[in-house]
């Protein structure tokens, strides 16, 4: 076990010293918005009564990687399969870069391999939440953000 700040943990992830599944990496990126535990505690206390939404990442397999799509992303399905019973598989022959250049509304994690992950978010967070800090962008898609 090792205690690390969120930004330190992300740096260890990027240098391949640690592994995090996508949900934990996303939350670490959200925690980067806070410089102290007191600031996080204040935010969570004030935001607690605002509510929550249920969401499930939807994986889109591209020609050279995967996208974990989240609610609000323009490619997120209208009716996601929350239970896995429909066994819906989303895939495309397009490359990740093409999908990013064609898009404009992002709430997605782009995974090219285990430690080559980028997070793109330009939607307004629901329920007074904070968006994650974007990390490890492959290319500059800021013109679309």
N, C-alpha and C positions, 0 to 999 in steps of 0.2 A: 504494500500500500504506500501511496505517496500523495501528500497534500500538495495541490497546485492551484494557482489561480486559473480562471477560465482561459485567459489568454496564454498562460504557460502551457496548459493542457493542449490547446489548439496547436501551439508551436511544436510540441512533442508529437502530436499527430502528424503534422506536416513533415516532420523530419523522420517519420516512421518509427519513432521510439514507442508509441502507444497506438492502440486501435480503439476506435469508437464506432458503434453502429450509427447510422444516420440520425435517429431521433436524439441520441445523446449529443452528437456533434451540433445539431441544430440548437438544442437548449444551451450548450456551452456558448454558442455564438450569441444567444439572447442575453446570457449572463454578462457578456462583455460590455453591455450598456451600463453596468453599475460598477463604481470604483470601490465600493465597500459593502460589507454585509449590512451596515446600518442603512445605506441607501437602498439596497435591495429590500430590506425589511419594510422600510417606509413605503416604497412602491407597491409591494405586495399587499400591505395593509390597506392602502388607499384603493387598490384595484380589485380587491377580493370580492366585493359585492356586485361588480359589473357583470359577471357571468362568464361562461365558457362556451366553447363550441366543440362538438365532436368532429374530428377529422382524421382521415386515414390517408397516408401517402399512396399514390398510385404510380406504379413503375411503368415507364415507357422505355423500351429497349430501342436504341438507335444503332446505326451501323458501326459506331466506334465508341459506344458507352451507354450509360443508362441515365435517365432523368427520373428523380423522385419528384413527382408533381404534387403540389399541396393546394388546398382550396384558395381560390382567387386567381390562380395561374390560368392563362388563357387556354391551355391544353388540358386542364383538369376536367374530367367527365362530369356531366350534369348529374348523373346518378351513380356514384362510385359503389363498388362492390365491397361493403364493409365486412361481410362475413366470409368471403372467398368461395361461396357456393356457386356463383356464376362462372368462376374460373376464367375471367376476362383477361386476355393477354394483349397489351398494347405494344405495338412495335412499328417501326418505320425503317425504310432503307436510307433515310436521310442521315447525315452526319450531325453530331452535336453542334458544331459550329454553324451549320446551316439552320438548324432549329433555333439557335440563339439569334442569328441575324434576322430571321423572319419574324421573330416574336417581339412583343413590346410590353406585355403584362406578365411579370415573372413572380412566382413564388415556388421556387424549385431548387433542388440540389442536383448538381450535375456530377456524375461519377464516371471518370474515365478508367480508373483502376483503384485498388484498395486505398491508397493514400493520396490520390490525385482527385480531390473533391473540391467543387466550387459551389458557393451558395449565392443565389441571386434572388433578391426580394425588392420589389418596388411597389407593392400594394400597401394599402393602409391596414394596419393590424386591427382586428376586431376587439371589442370590449376593453378598450384603453390599454391593450397590451403593447409591448414593444416588439419591433421587428428584430430579427437577429442581425448582427454585424456581418456584412458580406465578407467572405474569405476566399483567398486563393483563386482569384479569377484567372481563367486560361487566357482570355483575350479581352480587349476593351469593348464591352457592350454598353458602356455608359451612355453612348449616344441614344440608346433605346430606353435607358432607365429614367 
